[in-house]
Amino acid sequence: MGKGIDFDQLKNVLIRGTNWIGDVVMTFPAIAAVRETLPKARISVLVKPWVADLVRMHPAVDEVLVYERPGRHEGLSGILRLARELRARRFDAAVLLQNAIEAAVIARLAGIPIRAGYSTDARGLLLTHPVTLEPRVKAVHQSLYYVEMLKALGFTPSRAPLVLTPTEAQRITGGQRLVRLGIAGRRPIVGMAPGAAYGPAKRWFPERFAAVADRLAERFACPVLLFGSDGDRPSTEAVQAAAKTPLVDIVGRTNLSDAIALIACCDIFVTNDSGLMHVAGALGVPTVAIFGSTNPQTTYPLGERTVLVRRPVDCSPCLRKECPADFRCMDLVTVDEVYDESVRLLAAAGYC
């Protein structure tokens, strides 16, 4: 019994997941806590379509429900349709990891009797078990932000480490993709993600990514894969144009599941603070993460083989989309630093 929740009565639980790739990875410890506390319950997770494949990889999840917006759940009529669909599943409780009021509205319309989450976004009256967001929680890593909410509700945190394991289908897909790309059997494989969705302030300079790619390709005679979505294409095209070495561009040419399969094939991943950074860290791929405007204390990648490259300056973290000054937080990060950390991680993996 925790905060009035009788866990013994919870047999069918809905979790409203977050909307973006990195945020989803950082909710995985919280999802594990729900499973730890409710080992026999059926756990369903409601998420947007572009992160559904990622959530399906979590071993605690029995079912992924897709919130098709844009699509059939768009607008007021779509929300009512979604609520009816959820009502028909007769959930005992909804754990709202997403902070928006919309998540609480949908759970209420679906008639879910227990609705728990942070009382943010003026949604406290819609929750049966609201949790006050304490100031100290805002300063912890985002993965703990969600776990702290569950602890306040009486859930037991899981001690299992966060490890994403590709499915057998993804392993096969990854191998097939390497064959089609003409790089099967070549090692090491370097992955790079030079984009970042939240504005240019999170992006290291394309010409420096290109310089690191050239030096690694020359030293190890290895292929370098460029990862990202269609929105990252300006960044990746700039890297490709600046590089002397031909890079393998798969930007916008894979769905998320296939991108995960290929990241899992990489021996190192060099990246800005991005969703794919969190995926690589969780997969256990050695990761060099470049931070500038964002706060590494709250969003560093979860993984035992990750290295942060960052130069502390008085205006960072500013959390801005665009730098209003001289972008020195990124300008001070040198090619040598990123290259040396990459070589060190590859050496630890036996490639030097």
N, C-alpha and C positions, 0 to 999 in steps of 0.2 A: 504494500500500500504506500503510494507516494503522492502527496499533494491531493489526496482525495481520489486518486485513480486506483481502482482495483485491477491490478494487472492480471489476476487469475481469470477475469471475465473477458479479456481481450483476445479474441480468436481471429479477427479479421481487421487488419490495420491498414489505413491509407497514409502514405507519406507524400506530402506535396514537396517535390524537389525544386531545386533552383534552376535557373534558365541558361546558364552559360557554362562552357566546358570546365574552366578552372574552378568555378564555384561548385560545380557538381563533384569534382574530385575532392574538394575540401569538405563536402558533406558526408563523404563515405565513412569516416569514423563515427558520425552520428547515426547513420543507418546501421552500422555494426552494433551500436549500443542498443538500438531497438531490438535487434535480433538476440543480443546477449540477454536482455531482460525478458523477451518473449520468444523462447526457443521453439515453441510449438505453433505460434501464430502464423497466419498467412499474411505476408507483407507485400503490398502493392505500392508502387511509386508512380505518381502522376508527374509527367514532365513534358516539355515541348519536344517536337519531333527531332530537332537537330542534336539533342543530347541523349536520345532514347537508347542508342546502341551502347553508349558508355555506361549507362545505368544498368543495362542488362548484364554487364560483366561482373557486377557486385554479387558475391556468393550469398548474401543475406536476402536478396530480392527474389521473390517468387514470381512476380508479374510486373511488367511495365505498362502503364496506361498512358496513351498519348493525348495530350491536350492540343488539339489540332487548330491552333490559332497562329497564323492565318489559316483559314479553312473552315471546316464544318462547325467549329466552336467560336467563330468570330461574332462579335457584337453581343447584344443582350440576348437575342434568340439563341445564339450559340452557347452562351453561358448557361442558359436555362436547359438546353439540351444536354450539356455536360453534367449538370446537376442531376438531371433525371437518370442519366446513365450510371452515375455514382450511387444514387439512391437505390437503384435496382440491385446493387452489389451488397447492400446491407452492411456497411462497415460499422464496426464498433467504435472506432476512434480515428481521428485524423491528426497527424503530427505535421505541423506546418513549418517546414524549414525555410520556405520562401517567406519573406517579411511583408509582402504587400497585402493591402486590405482585400484585394481580389481573392486571394487564397482562402481567407476566412469567409468571405461572402459565398463562395462556391461550396465550401464545407457546410455552411449553415443551410443553404438552399437544398443541399443533398440530404439533410436530415441526419447528419452524423452526430450521435449524441455526445461524444467527447471530442472537443476541438481544442488542441493545445498548441501554443506557440508564443513567441515574443509579442508583447502588447504594443507593437510598433505600428506606425501608419494609421493611428486612430482606430484600430480594430479590436481593442480590448473587450468591448461589450459583445462582440460576436464570438468570443472565445469562452469556453467553459472553464478552461485552465490557462489563464494568461500568465506569462512570466515577465516580470519587470527586467528591462535591459539595464544592468548595472554598469556604471561608467568603467569599472575595471575590466569588464568583458570586452569593451570596445578596443582595448589595447592588446588583447591576446591574439594568437594566430587564428585565422578565420575558421580553421577546422575545430579549434577549441571553442570558438564562439557558438557553434551549433551544439557541441557536446555539453557546454555549460547550461544551455537551455534544458537539455534532457536530464541533466543531473538535478536541476531545480525541480523537475517534475517527478523525480524518484527513479529514473532509469539508471541502469548500471553501465558505466563506460566499458567498452571492450578493450582488452589488453592486446589483442591481436594487432600486429603491425599492418599498416596500409600497404597492400601489395596487389596491384592489378595483374591478373594472369590472362594472357590471350587465350581464347577458346581454340579448340582444335581446328575449327573452320578458319579462324583468323590466322593460325600458324600456316595452314595450307595456302590461304590467300596471299600471305606475305611472301612465301617462297615462290609462288607463281608469279607474283608481281616482279620480284627480283629477276626472274628469268626473262620476262617480257621487257624489262628495262635493260637487259644485257649486262647485269652486274652480279648475277648469282655466282657464288663461290669467291668473290673478291672481298677481302677483309684487310683492314677494318672498313666499316661503312660509317660515314659521317652524316648526321642529319643536322639541318639548320632550319630555324624558324625565325626569319628576320622581320616578320610582321608583328603587329599587336593591335587588337581591335580598339582599345581605348585611347586613340589619338597618338600623334607623333612623339609626344613627350616620353613614351615608353620604348621608343625604337632607337637602338644604336645605329650608327651610320652605315648605309649599305656598302660603301667602299671599304669599310673596315671588316664587315662580314666577308666581303670578297677577298680581302687580303689574307684573312685567317683561312678561308677555304683554299686559296692558292698554296699557302705554306703547308697545310696538312696534306693536300693532294700531292705536292712535290715530295714531301718527306716519306709518306706512307704508300704512295702510288695507289691511292684509294678513291673510290667514288664519293661525291658529296651530293646529297639529296636536299632539295629545297622544298619545305613543307609550308602549307598555309591554305587559306580559303581564297575564293575569288577576290574578296576584299583586300587581301594581302598582296595582290599581284603587282601594284606599283612598287612595293618594297622589294619583292623578289626579282622583278625585272631589272631594277636598279643594281641589285647584287650581281645578277647574271651579266649585265652589261659591263660592270667594273672588273669582273673576274677574268683572269688570263686562262684559267682552266675551264673547259666545258663542264657545267654543272647539270645534274639530273633534275629537271623541273617537273614536279608532280603537283604543283599548286593548283587547287581547284579541280583536280582530276580524280579525286578519290572521295568516297563518303567517309564519315568519321570512323566507321568500323575498319575500313581498309587502311586509313591513315594510321590508326592505332596499330594495326598489324605490321605496317612498315616501320613505324617508330620502334616497335619491339625488336625489329631486325637490326637496328642501328647499334653500333658499339660506342657511340658518343653522340650527344645532342647539344648543339650550341644554339642558344635562344634568348630572346628578350623575355620579359615577364609577360607570359601569355597563357592561354588555355592549354596549348600543346606542351608548354613547359611543365605544367602540373601533370599531364598525362605521362610524359617521359619519366619524371621523378617517381611517379607511382608505379610505373612498369619496372623500375629498378635500373633503367638505362643511365649510365654515367652522364650527368648533365652539367653543363656550364651555363649558368643563368646570369644575364646581364641586367642589373637594376639601375634605374636612374631616378625617375620621379615618384616611384611607388615605394611602399614601406616593406622592407624585407622581413621585419618582425611579424607582420600580419599575413603576408602572402608568399613567403618563401616556399619553394617546392618541397613536398613531403617525399623524401626518398633518402636512403642511406648513402647514395653515391652522387650527391649533388654539391656543386661549388658555386657560391655567389661571387660575382665580380662586381664591385661597387666602389665608388670613391665618395666618401661622405663629404658633403658640402653644406653650408649653413642653410640653404634654401630647400634641401631635400630631406625627407619626402614632402613634395608639395601637392601630389595627387592631382595635378592639372593635366588636361588633355594636351595643351600646347605650352611650351616654355615661353614666358613673357620676358626672359632675360637672355643670357648667353649660352644656355644649354650646357653649362660646364659640368653638370653631373654625368653626362654622357661623354662629353669631349675629353674628360680626364681619363676615361677608360681606354686603354691603349690596345693596339693589336697584339703587342708582345704579351700583355697580361692574359688576354683571352687565349692566345695560342699556347702559351706556357701551361696554363691550367688544363687545356685540352690534351696536350702531350702527357702531362702528369697522369691524368685519368686513363689515357690509353696505355701508358706504361704499366699502371697498376693492373690493367687487364691483360698484360703480357704482350703488348704490341711494340715494345721498344727493346 
